Amino acid sequence: MPKIKIIFVDIDWTILNHKYRPGRFDYKSIKYLKKLQNKGVKVFICTARPYHSVKQINFFNLFKPDGMILANGALIINEGKIIYQSEMPVKDFEMICDLAKKHKVNLEGIRPYDCFLISEADEAVHKLFATYPELIPPTEDYHNQKVIGGCLFASKEFDAVFAPLFPANTHYFRYHDYGVDIGSEPHIKGVAIKYTLAKLGYKKEEAVAIGDDYADISMFQEVSYSVAMGNALEDVKKEAQYITKPVWKHGVKYILKRLTK
């Protein structure tokens, strides 16, 4: 069996089951991840969620990961220290803020450990946070803010308006009917994993990645042992070396028991 030394695991629909409201963690898989940590295996969460979002769902009360790849790779933390962060030029972020205000839509600025809105929460904000039930961020002045990225709260009809007007080096990615991820560069989980492995001295052959959605395909390309959840999208399953059980059947524990024997 392979000698696994580091595991990258997604959160939503991987160890957090959204079949129920609110979502329920897969405690059996989390317990097994702890067991592997005690044996010296490093466990990184690798999620689209920023730090404050992971904290709000009380994940850290259940599990202390060795590291975190957050906001799809905009921020990487190892043993409590930031080892990489993407940072938007202040002038670019302020330009986008001005565009948002001009068109009467809201924008979230994401800092490494917290976030803020540039205006009071509107209908689009409430609709997105109805999908991801968390605390709505406070409103702050956006001037001179250093952010790693942001979220534009706008429906699809605004894509044709905003995308051409954004600064040329800004990445514009719609992930929700009312949410657009913005950043100074594309935030890609696989790129972050490749960086992390090199930075910490691990080989591709020692790494596992487990996920369920399109953003997780890039993870699969940077490790030797790629795992799609049983509840993963079909296109995602096609890109994985292994397919495990669904999150509600403790798929992470199921596959890791077999890969780490």
MIDOSE-1310 file (N, C-alpha, C; in nm, 2 decimals, decimal comma, always signed):
residues 261
mpki	+0,08/-0,12/+0,00/+0,00/+0,00/+0,00/+0,09/+0,13/+0,00; +0,04/+0,24/-0,05/+0,12/+0,36/-0,06/+0,15/+0,41/+0,08; +0,26/+0,48/+0,09/+0,30/+0,55/+0,21/+0,25/+0,69/+0,21; +0,13/+0,71/+0,27/+0,06/+0,84/+0,27/+0,12/+0,93/+0,38
kiif	+0,17/+1,05/+0,34/+0,22/+1,14/+0,44/+0,14/+1,27/+0,46; +0,06/+1,30/+0,36/-0,02/+1,43/+0,36/-0,15/+1,41/+0,29; -0,26/+1,46/+0,35/-0,39/+1,45/+0,30/-0,45/+1,59/+0,28; -0,51/+1,61/+0,16/-0,59/+1,74/+0,14/-0,73/+1,70/+0,12
vdid	-0,82/+1,75/+0,21/-0,96/+1,71/+0,21/-1,05/+1,84/+0,20; -1,14/+1,83/+0,11/-1,24/+1,94/+0,10/-1,34/+1,93/+0,22; -1,42/+2,04/+0,24/-1,51/+2,04/+0,35/-1,66/+2,00/+0,30; -1,71/+2,09/+0,22/-1,86/+2,08/+0,19/-1,88/+1,96/+0,10
wtil	-1,98/+1,88/+0,14/-2,01/+1,75/+0,07/-1,90/+1,65/+0,07; -1,80/+1,67/+0,15/-1,69/+1,58/+0,17/-1,68/+1,53/+0,31; -1,67/+1,62/+0,40/-1,68/+1,59/+0,55/-1,80/+1,67/+0,61; -1,87/+1,75/+0,53/-1,98/+1,82/+0,58/-2,10/+1,79/+0,49
nhky	-2,20/+1,73/+0,54/-2,31/+1,67/+0,47/-2,43/+1,77/+0,47; -2,46/+1,82/+0,34/-2,57/+1,92/+0,33/-2,70/+1,86/+0,30; -2,71/+1,73/+0,31/-2,85/+1,67/+0,29/-2,95/+1,72/+0,40; -2,89/+1,76/+0,51/-2,97/+1,81/+0,62/-2,95/+1,95/+0,64
rpgr	-3,05/+2,02/+0,71/-3,04/+2,16/+0,74/-3,04/+2,18/+0,89; -2,94/+2,23/+0,96/-2,82/+2,27/+0,89/-2,73/+2,15/+0,86; -2,62/+2,17/+0,79/-2,53/+2,06/+0,75/-2,48/+1,99/+0,87; -2,45/+1,86/+0,85/-2,39/+1,78/+0,96/-2,26/+1,73/+0,92
fdyk	-2,16/+1,74/+1,02/-2,03/+1,69/+0,99/-2,03/+1,54/+1,00; -1,94/+1,48/+0,92/-1,92/+1,34/+0,92/-1,82/+1,31/+1,03; -1,87/+1,29/+1,15/-1,78/+1,27/+1,27/-1,69/+1,15/+1,27; -1,74/+1,04/+1,20/-1,66/+0,92/+1,19/-1,54/+0,95/+1,11
siky	-1,55/+1,02/+1,00/-1,44/+1,05/+0,91/-1,34/+1,15/+0,98; -1,40/+1,24/+1,05/-1,31/+1,34/+1,12/-1,23/+1,27/+1,23; -1,30/+1,17/+1,30/-1,23/+1,09/+1,40/-1,11/+1,01/+1,34; -1,13/+0,96/+1,22/-1,03/+0,89/+1,15/-0,91/+0,98/+1,11
lkkl	-0,95/+1,10/+1,07/-0,84/+1,19/+1,03/-0,76/+1,23/+1,15; -0,82/+1,24/+1,27/-0,74/+1,26/+1,39/-0,65/+1,14/+1,42; -0,70/+1,02/+1,40/-0,62/+0,90/+1,42/-0,50/+0,90/+1,33; -0,51/+0,94/+1,21/-0,40/+0,95/+1,11/-0,30/+1,06/+1,16
qnkg	-0,35/+1,17/+1,20/-0,26/+1,28/+1,26/-0,18/+1,22/+1,37; -0,24/+1,14/+1,46/-0,16/+1,09/+1,57/-0,05/+0,99/+1,52; -0,06/+0,94/+1,40/+0,04/+0,86/+1,34/+0,14/+0,93/+1,26; +0,12/+1,07/+1,26/+0,22/+1,15/+1,19/+0,18/+1,20/+1,05
vkvf	+0,06/+1,16/+1,00/+0,01/+1,21/+0,87/-0,04/+1,35/+0,89; +0,00/+1,44/+0,80/-0,04/+1,58/+0,80/-0,18/+1,58/+0,72; -0,27/+1,66/+0,78/-0,40/+1,68/+0,72/-0,43/+1,83/+0,70; -0,45/+1,86/+0,57/-0,49/+2,00/+0,53/-0,63/+2,00/+0,49
icta	-0,71/+2,09/+0,53/-0,84/+2,12/+0,46/-0,81/+2,20/+0,34; -0,89/+2,18/+0,24/-0,87/+2,25/+0,11/-1,01/+2,29/+0,06; -1,04/+2,41/+0,08/-1,18/+2,45/+0,06/-1,19/+2,59/-0,01; -1,31/+2,61/-0,07/-1,34/+2,74/-0,13/-1,38/+2,84/-0,02
rpyh	-1,41/+2,79/+0,10/-1,44/+2,88/+0,21/-1,32/+2,96/+0,26; -1,34/+3,09/+0,29/-1,23/+3,16/+0,36/-1,23/+3,13/+0,51; -1,13/+3,18/+0,58/-1,10/+3,14/+0,72/-1,23/+3,17/+0,80; -1,28/+3,29/+0,79/-1,39/+3,32/+0,88/-1,51/+3,23/+0,86
svkq	-1,53/+3,18/+0,74/-1,64/+3,09/+0,71/-1,62/+2,96/+0,78; -1,50/+2,90/+0,77/-1,47/+2,78/+0,84/-1,49/+2,79/+0,99; -1,45/+2,90/+1,04/-1,46/+2,92/+1,19/-1,61/+2,93/+1,22; -1,69/+3,00/+1,14/-1,83/+3,01/+1,18/-1,91/+2,88/+1,18
inff	-1,87/+2,79/+1,10/-1,94/+2,66/+1,11/-1,89/+2,57/+1,22; -1,80/+2,62/+1,31/-1,75/+2,56/+1,43/-1,66/+2,44/+1,39; -1,60/+2,44/+1,28/-1,51/+2,33/+1,24/-1,40/+2,31/+1,33; -1,34/+2,43/+1,37/-1,22/+2,42/+1,46/-1,25/+2,36/+1,60
nlfk	-1,38/+2,36/+1,64/-1,41/+2,30/+1,76/-1,41/+2,15/+1,75; -1,42/+2,10/+1,63/-1,42/+1,95/+1,60/-1,28/+1,90/+1,56; -1,21/+1,98/+1,49/-1,08/+1,93/+1,43/-0,98/+2,04/+1,42; -0,86/+2,01/+1,45/-0,75/+2,10/+1,43/-0,66/+2,06/+1,32
pdgm	-0,68/+2,11/+1,20/-0,60/+2,06/+1,09/-0,45/+2,11/+1,10; -0,36/+2,04/+1,04/-0,22/+2,08/+1,04/-0,20/+2,20/+0,95; -0,29/+2,22/+0,85/-0,28/+2,33/+0,76/-0,41/+2,35/+0,69; -0,42/+2,46/+0,62/-0,54/+2,50/+0,55/-0,51/+2,57/+0,42
ilan	-0,58/+2,52/+0,32/-0,58/+2,59/+0,19/-0,72/+2,65/+0,18; -0,73/+2,79/+0,18/-0,86/+2,85/+0,20/-0,89/+2,94/+0,07; -1,02/+2,97/+0,06/-1,06/+3,05/-0,06/-1,00/+3,00/-0,19; -1,01/+2,87/-0,21/-0,96/+2,80/-0,33/-0,81/+2,82/-0,35
gali	-0,74/+2,86/-0,25/-0,59/+2,88/-0,27/-0,55/+3,02/-0,25; -0,64/+3,11/-0,22/-0,59/+3,25/-0,20/-0,51/+3,27/-0,07; -0,53/+3,17/+0,02/-0,46/+3,18/+0,15/-0,42/+3,04/+0,19; -0,29/+3,02/+0,23/-0,24/+2,89/+0,27/-0,18/+2,91/+0,41
ineg	-0,22/+2,83/+0,51/-0,17/+2,84/+0,64/-0,12/+2,70/+0,68; +0,00/+2,70/+0,74/+0,07/+2,58/+0,79/+0,10/+2,60/+0,93; +0,05/+2,51/+1,02/+0,08/+2,52/+1,16/+0,06/+2,66/+1,22; -0,05/+2,72/+1,18/-0,09/+2,85/+1,23/-0,02/+2,97/+1,17
kiiy	+0,07/+2,95/+1,07/+0,14/+3,06/+1,01/+0,10/+3,07/+0,86; +0,08/+3,19/+0,81/+0,05/+3,21/+0,67/+0,18/+3,19/+0,59; +0,17/+3,09/+0,50/+0,29/+3,07/+0,41/+0,27/+3,12/+0,27; +0,14/+3,16/+0,24/+0,11/+3,22/+0,11/-0,02/+3,29/+0,12
qsem	-0,03/+3,41/+0,06/-0,15/+3,48/+0,04/-0,15/+3,56/-0,09; -0,26/+3,56/-0,16/-0,29/+3,64/-0,27/-0,34/+3,78/-0,22; -0,29/+3,88/-0,28/-0,33/+4,02/-0,24/-0,37/+4,10/-0,36; -0,49/+4,15/-0,36/-0,54/+4,24/-0,47/-0,48/+4,38/-0,45
pvkd	-0,43/+4,44/-0,56/-0,39/+4,58/-0,55/-0,50/+4,67/-0,49; -0,47/+4,76/-0,40/-0,58/+4,84/-0,34/-0,65/+4,92/-0,44; -0,59/+4,97/-0,54/-0,65/+5,05/-0,65/-0,75/+4,97/-0,73; -0,72/+4,84/-0,75/-0,81/+4,75/-0,83/-0,94/+4,72/-0,74
femi	-0,92/+4,69/-0,61/-1,03/+4,66/-0,53/-1,12/+4,79/-0,52; -1,06/+4,90/-0,50/-1,14/+5,02/-0,49/-1,22/+5,05/-0,62; -1,16/+5,03/-0,73/-1,23/+5,04/-0,86/-1,35/+4,95/-0,87; -1,33/+4,83/-0,82/-1,45/+4,74/-0,83/-1,55/+4,78/-0,73
cdla	-1,51/+4,83/-0,61/-1,61/+4,88/-0,51/-1,69/+4,99/-0,57; -1,62/+5,08/-0,64/-1,69/+5,20/-0,70/-1,79/+5,15/-0,81; -1,75/+5,05/-0,89/-1,84/+4,99/-0,99/-1,96/+4,93/-0,92; -1,94/+4,86/-0,81/-2,05/+4,79/-0,74/-2,15/+4,90/-0,69
kkhk	-2,10/+5,00/-0,63/-2,19/+5,10/-0,57/-2,26/+5,18/-0,69; -2,19/+5,20/-0,80/-2,26/+5,27/-0,91/-2,38/+5,19/-0,96; -2,37/+5,06/-0,96/-2,47/+4,97/-1,01/-2,56/+4,92/-0,90; -2,54/+4,97/-0,78/-2,63/+4,93/-0,67/-2,63/+4,78/-0,63
vnle	-2,51/+4,73/-0,64/-2,49/+4,59/-0,59/-2,39/+4,59/-0,48; -2,38/+4,48/-0,40/-2,29/+4,48/-0,28/-2,17/+4,40/-0,31; -2,07/+4,42/-0,23/-1,94/+4,35/-0,24/-1,88/+4,32/-0,11; -1,83/+4,20/-0,10/-1,76/+4,16/+0,03/-1,61/+4,16/+0,00
girp	-1,54/+4,22/+0,09/-1,40/+4,22/+0,09/-1,35/+4,11/+0,19; -1,26/+4,03/+0,14/-1,21/+3,91/+0,22/-1,06/+3,94/+0,26; -1,04/+3,95/+0,39/-0,91/+3,96/+0,45/-0,86/+3,82/+0,50; -0,74/+3,80/+0,53/-0,70/+3,66/+0,57/-0,79/+3,60/+0,68
ydcf	-0,83/+3,68/+0,78/-0,90/+3,61/+0,89/-1,04/+3,67/+0,91; -1,08/+3,77/+0,83/-1,22/+3,82/+0,85/-1,26/+3,88/+0,72; -1,38/+3,94/+0,72/-1,44/+4,00/+0,60/-1,53/+4,12/+0,63; -1,58/+4,19/+0,53/-1,66/+4,30/+0,55/-1,75/+4,33/+0,42
lise	-1,86/+4,39/+0,44/-1,94/+4,44/+0,32/-1,91/+4,59/+0,30; -1,93/+4,63/+0,18/-1,90/+4,78/+0,15/-2,03/+4,86/+0,17; -2,15/+4,79/+0,18/-2,27/+4,86/+0,21/-2,37/+4,76/+0,28; -2,48/+4,81/+0,33/-2,57/+4,73/+0,41/-2,62/+4,61/+0,33
adea	-2,64/+4,50/+0,39/-2,68/+4,38/+0,32/-2,81/+4,40/+0,25; -2,82/+4,36/+0,12/-2,93/+4,37/+0,04/-2,99/+4,23/+0,01; -3,09/+4,23/-0,08/-3,16/+4,10/-0,12/-3,06/+4,00/-0,17; -2,97/+4,04/-0,25/-2,87/+3,94/-0,31/-2,78/+3,88/-0,20
vhkl	-2,74/+3,96/-0,11/-2,66/+3,91/+0,01/-2,74/+3,81/+0,08; -2,87/+3,84/+0,11/-2,95/+3,75/+0,19/-2,97/+3,62/+0,12; -2,99/+3,62/-0,02/-3,01/+3,50/-0,09/-2,89/+3,41/-0,10; -2,77/+3,47/-0,11/-2,65/+3,39/-0,10/-2,63/+3,33/+0,03
faty	-2,65/+3,41/+0,14/-2,63/+3,36/+0,27/-2,74/+3,26/+0,32; -2,85/+3,26/+0,24/-2,95/+3,15/+0,27/-2,90/+3,02/+0,22; -2,81/+3,02/+0,12/-2,75/+2,89/+0,07/-2,64/+2,85/+0,16; -2,56/+2,95/+0,21/-2,45/+2,92/+0,30/-2,48/+2,99/+0,43
peli	-2,55/+2,93/+0,52/-2,60/+2,99/+0,64/-2,49/+3,03/+0,74; -2,45/+3,16/+0,73/-2,34/+3,21/+0,82/-2,38/+3,35/+0,86; -2,30/+3,41/+0,95/-2,33/+3,54/+0,99/-2,29/+3,64/+0,87; -2,38/+3,73/+0,85/-2,36/+3,83/+0,74/-2,25/+3,93/+0,80
ppte	-2,15/+3,96/+0,72/-2,04/+4,04/+0,77/-2,08/+4,18/+0,80; -2,00/+4,25/+0,88/-2,03/+4,39/+0,91/-2,00/+4,48/+0,79; -2,05/+4,60/+0,79/-2,03/+4,70/+0,69/-1,91/+4,79/+0,73; -1,81/+4,81/+0,64/-1,70/+4,89/+0,67/-1,66/+4,98/+0,55
dyhn	-1,58/+5,08/+0,57/-1,53/+5,16/+0,46/-1,43/+5,08/+0,38; -1,44/+5,08/+0,25/-1,36/+5,00/+0,17/-1,22/+5,06/+0,13; -1,21/+5,19/+0,16/-1,09/+5,26/+0,12/-0,96/+5,21/+0,19; -0,85/+5,19/+0,11/-0,72/+5,14/+0,16/-0,72/+5,01/+0,23
qkvi	-0,82/+4,92/+0,19/-0,83/+4,79/+0,25/-0,74/+4,69/+0,17; -0,66/+4,61/+0,24/-0,58/+4,51/+0,18/-0,66/+4,38/+0,19; -0,70/+4,32/+0,07/-0,78/+4,20/+0,07/-0,72/+4,10/-0,01; -0,75/+3,97/+0,02/-0,70/+3,86/-0,06/-0,80/+3,82/-0,18
ggcl	-0,92/+3,88/-0,17/-1,02/+3,85/-0,27/-1,15/+3,91/-0,23; -1,25/+3,88/-0,30/-1,38/+3,93/-0,27/-1,50/+3,85/-0,33; -1,62/+3,89/-0,29/-1,74/+3,83/-0,35/-1,83/+3,94/-0,39; -1,87/+3,94/-0,51/-1,97/+4,03/-0,57/-2,11/+3,97/-0,56
fask	-2,20/+4,04/-0,49/-2,33/+3,98/-0,48/-2,42/+4,04/-0,59; -2,43/+3,97/-0,70/-2,50/+4,02/-0,81/-2,56/+3,90/-0,89; -2,67/+3,92/-0,95/-2,73/+3,81/-1,03/-2,66/+3,80/-1,17; -2,69/+3,70/-1,24/-2,62/+3,67/-1,37/-2,64/+3,78/-1,47
efda	-2,75/+3,86/-1,46/-2,77/+3,97/-1,56/-2,66/+4,07/-1,55; -2,59/+4,08/-1,44/-2,48/+4,18/-1,43/-2,35/+4,13/-1,49; -2,34/+4,00/-1,53/-2,21/+3,96/-1,58/-2,16/+4,04/-1,70; -2,26/+4,06/-1,79/-2,22/+4,14/-1,91/-2,18/+4,28/-1,88
vfap	-2,22/+4,33/-1,77/-2,19/+4,47/-1,73/-2,05/+4,47/-1,66; -2,03/+4,38/-1,56/-1,92/+4,39/-1,48/-1,79/+4,33/-1,54; -1,80/+4,22/-1,60/-1,68/+4,15/-1,65/-1,59/+4,23/-1,74; -1,65/+4,30/-1,84/-1,56/+4,39/-1,92/-1,50/+4,51/-1,86
lfpa	-1,56/+4,55/-1,75/-1,52/+4,68/-1,68/-1,42/+4,65/-1,57; -1,40/+4,53/-1,53/-1,31/+4,50/-1,42/-1,16/+4,52/-1,47; -1,07/+4,55/-1,37/-0,93/+4,56/-1,41/-0,88/+4,44/-1,49; -0,79/+4,46/-1,58/-0,75/+4,36/-1,68/-0,70/+4,23/-1,61
nthy	-0,63/+4,25/-1,49/-0,57/+4,14/-1,43/-0,66/+4,08/-1,32; -0,79/+4,11/-1,32/-0,88/+4,06/-1,21/-0,95/+3,94/-1,26; -0,95/+3,84/-1,18/-1,03/+3,71/-1,21/-1,17/+3,73/-1,17; -1,26/+3,69/-1,26/-1,41/+3,70/-1,24/-1,47/+3,57/-1,26
fryh	-1,52/+3,51/-1,15/-1,57/+3,37/-1,15/-1,70/+3,36/-1,08; -1,81/+3,33/-1,16/-1,94/+3,31/-1,09/-1,95/+3,17/-1,04; -1,98/+3,16/-0,91/-2,00/+3,03/-0,84/-2,14/+3,01/-0,79; -2,22/+3,11/-0,80/-2,36/+3,10/-0,74/-2,45/+3,20/-0,82
dygv	-2,58/+3,18/-0,81/-2,67/+3,26/-0,88/-2,66/+3,41/-0,84; -2,61/+3,43/-0,71/-2,59/+3,56/-0,66/-2,45/+3,59/-0,61; -2,36/+3,51/-0,65/-2,22/+3,53/-0,60/-2,11/+3,51/-0,71; -2,02/+3,61/-0,71/-1,91/+3,61/-0,81/-1,78/+3,62/-0,73
digs	-1,69/+3,52/-0,74/-1,56/+3,53/-0,68/-1,47/+3,62/-0,76; -1,40/+3,71/-0,69/-1,31/+3,80/-0,76/-1,17/+3,79/-0,69; -1,07/+3,81/-0,77/-0,93/+3,81/-0,71/-0,83/+3,87/-0,81; -0,71/+3,89/-0,77/-0,60/+3,94/-0,86/-0,55/+3,83/-0,95
ephi	-0,58/+3,71/-0,92/-0,54/+3,59/-1,00/-0,64/+3,48/-0,98; -0,65/+3,39/-1,07/-0,74/+3,27/-1,04/-0,70/+3,20/-0,92; -0,79/+3,17/-0,83/-0,77/+3,09/-0,71/-0,80/+2,94/-0,75; -0,69/+2,86/-0,75/-0,70/+2,73/-0,79/-0,65/+2,63/-0,69
kgva	-0,73/+2,54/-0,64/-0,68/+2,45/-0,53/-0,56/+2,37/-0,57; -0,55/+2,32/-0,70/-0,44/+2,24/-0,74/-0,31/+2,32/-0,74; -0,31/+2,45/-0,78/-0,19/+2,53/-0,77/-0,14/+2,55/-0,63; -0,24/+2,56/-0,54/-0,21/+2,58/-0,39/-0,15/+2,45/-0,34
ikyt	-0,20/+2,33/-0,38/-0,15/+2,21/-0,33/+0,00/+2,19/-0,38; +0,02/+2,22/-0,51/+0,16/+2,21/-0,57/+0,25/+2,29/-0,49; +0,21/+2,42/-0,46/+0,30/+2,51/-0,38/+0,32/+2,45/-0,24; +0,22/+2,40/-0,18/+0,23/+2,35/-0,04/+0,33/+2,23/-0,03
lakl	+0,31/+2,13/-0,13/+0,40/+2,02/-0,13/+0,54/+2,06/-0,15; +0,57/+2,15/-0,24/+0,71/+2,20/-0,26/+0,76/+2,27/-0,14; +0,68/+2,36/-0,08/+0,72/+2,44/+0,04/+0,75/+2,35/+0,16; +0,67/+2,24/+0,18/+0,69/+2,16/+0,30/+0,78/+2,04/+0,27
gykk	+0,82/+2,01/+0,15/+0,91/+1,90/+0,12/+0,84/+1,77/+0,10; +0,72/+1,77/+0,06/+0,65/+1,64/+0,03/+0,65/+1,61/-0,12; +0,64/+1,48/-0,15/+0,63/+1,44/-0,29/+0,49/+1,41/-0,33; +0,46/+1,43/-0,45/+0,33/+1,40/-0,51/+0,29/+1,26/-0,47
eeav	+0,38/+1,17/-0,47/+0,35/+1,02/-0,45/+0,31/+1,00/-0,30; +0,33/+1,10/-0,22/+0,29/+1,08/-0,07/+0,16/+1,15/-0,04; +0,09/+1,20/-0,14/-0,02/+1,29/-0,12/-0,15/+1,23/-0,17; -0,26/+1,26/-0,09/-0,40/+1,22/-0,12/-0,48/+1,35/-0,13
aigd	-0,57/+1,36/-0,22/-0,67/+1,47/-0,23/-0,81/+1,41/-0,24; -0,90/+1,46/-0,16/-1,04/+1,41/-0,16/-1,14/+1,53/-0,18; -1,23/+1,51/-0,28/-1,33/+1,62/-0,30/-1,45/+1,57/-0,38; -1,53/+1,67/-0,42/-1,66/+1,63/-0,48/-1,70/+1,72/-0,60
dyad	-1,64/+1,84/-0,61/-1,69/+1,94/-0,71/-1,58/+1,98/-0,81; -1,63/+2,06/-0,91/-1,53/+2,09/-1,02/-1,40/+2,15/-0,97; -1,41/+2,24/-0,87/-1,29/+2,30/-0,82/-1,19/+2,20/-0,76; -1,24/+2,08/-0,73/-1,15/+1,97/-0,68/-1,07/+1,89/-0,78
ismf	-1,11/+1,91/-0,91/-1,04/+1,84/-1,02/-0,90/+1,88/-1,02; -0,87/+2,01/-1,00/-0,73/+2,06/-1,00/-0,65/+2,00/-0,89; -0,71/+1,96/-0,78/-0,64/+1,90/-0,67/-0,59/+1,76/-0,72; -0,68/+1,69/-0,79/-0,65/+1,55/-0,83/-0,52/+1,55/-0,92
qevs	-0,50/+1,66/-0,99/-0,39/+1,66/-1,09/-0,25/+1,68/-1,02; -0,25/+1,71/-0,89/-0,13/+1,74/-0,82/-0,09/+1,64/-0,72; -0,17/+1,53/-0,71/-0,14/+1,42/-0,61/-0,14/+1,29/-0,69; -0,09/+1,19/-0,62/-0,09/+1,05/-0,69/-0,21/+0,98/-0,65
ysva	-0,28/+1,01/-0,54/-0,40/+0,94/-0,50/-0,52/+1,03/-0,49; -0,59/+1,04/-0,60/-0,71/+1,13/-0,61/-0,84/+1,05/-0,58; -0,93/+1,11/-0,50/-1,05/+1,04/-0,46/-1,17/+1,14/-0,48; -1,27/+1,08/-0,55/-1,39/+1,15/-0,56/-1,50/+1,09/-0,47
mgna	-1,57/+1,17/-0,40/-1,68/+1,12/-0,32/-1,79/+1,05/-0,40; -1,86/+0,96/-0,33/-1,97/+0,89/-0,40/-2,08/+0,98/-0,45; -2,09/+1,09/-0,38/-2,19/+1,20/-0,41/-2,13/+1,30/-0,50; -2,01/+1,29/-0,55/-1,94/+1,39/-0,64/-2,02/+1,40/-0,77
ledv	-1,99/+1,51/-0,84/-2,04/+1,53/-0,97/-1,98/+1,42/-1,07; -2,06/+1,38/-1,17/-2,01/+1,27/-1,25/-1,88/+1,31/-1,32; -1,87/+1,43/-1,37/-1,75/+1,48/-1,44/-1,63/+1,47/-1,34; -1,65/+1,50/-1,21/-1,54/+1,49/-1,11/-1,50/+1,35/-1,09
kkea	-1,59/+1,26/-1,09/-1,56/+1,11/-1,07/-1,47/+1,06/-1,18; -1,49/+1,11/-1,30/-1,42/+1,07/-1,42/-1,27/+1,10/-1,41; -1,24/+1,21/-1,33/-1,10/+1,26/-1,32/-1,03/+1,20/-1,20; -1,10/+1,12/-1,12/-1,03/+1,06/-0,99/-0,98/+0,92/-1,01
qyit	-0,88/+0,89/-0,94/-0,83/+0,75/-0,94/-0,92/+0,66/-0,87; -0,98/+0,71/-0,76/-1,07/+0,63/-0,67/-1,20/+0,70/-0,66; -1,31/+0,62/-0,64/-1,44/+0,67/-0,60/-1,48/+0,60/-0,47; -1,50/+0,68/-0,37/-1,54/+0,63/-0,24/-1,69/+0,64/-0,21
kpvw	-1,73/+0,61/-0,10/-1,87/+0,62/-0,06/-1,92/+0,76/-0,04; -2,05/+0,79/-0,04/-2,09/+0,93/-0,02/-2,06/+0,98/+0,12; -2,07/+1,11/+0,14/-2,04/+1,17/+0,27/-2,13/+1,11/+0,38; -2,26/+1,08/+0,34/-2,35/+1,03/+0,44/-2,32/+0,88/+0,48
khgv	-2,23/+0,82/+0,40/-2,18/+0,69/+0,44/-2,03/+0,69/+0,48; -1,99/+0,80/+0,52/-1,85/+0,82/+0,58/-1,74/+0,78/+0,47; -1,76/+0,84/+0,35/-1,67/+0,81/+0,24/-1,52/+0,84/+0,27; -1,49/+0,95/+0,34/-1,35/+0,98/+0,37/-1,28/+0,87/+0,45
kyil	-1,35/+0,83/+0,56/-1,30/+0,72/+0,64/-1,28/+0,60/+0,56; -1,38/+0,56/+0,48/-1,38/+0,44/+0,40/-1,26/+0,43/+0,31; -1,23/+0,54/+0,24/-1,11/+0,53/+0,15/-0,98/+0,54/+0,22; -0,97/+0,62/+0,32/-0,85/+0,64/+0,39/-0,80/+0,51/+0,47
krlt	-0,90/+0,44/+0,52/-0,87/+0,31/+0,58/-0,80/+0,21/+0,48; -0,84/+0,22/+0,36/-0,78/+0,14/+0,26/-0,65/+0,19/+0,20; -0,63/+0,32/+0,20/-0,51/+0,37/+0,15/-0,40/+0,38/+0,25; -0,43/+0,37/+0,38/-0,33/+0,38/+0,48/-0,31/+0,26/+0,56
k	-0,35/+0,14/+0,51/-0,33/+0,02/+0,58/-0,18/-0,02/+0,57
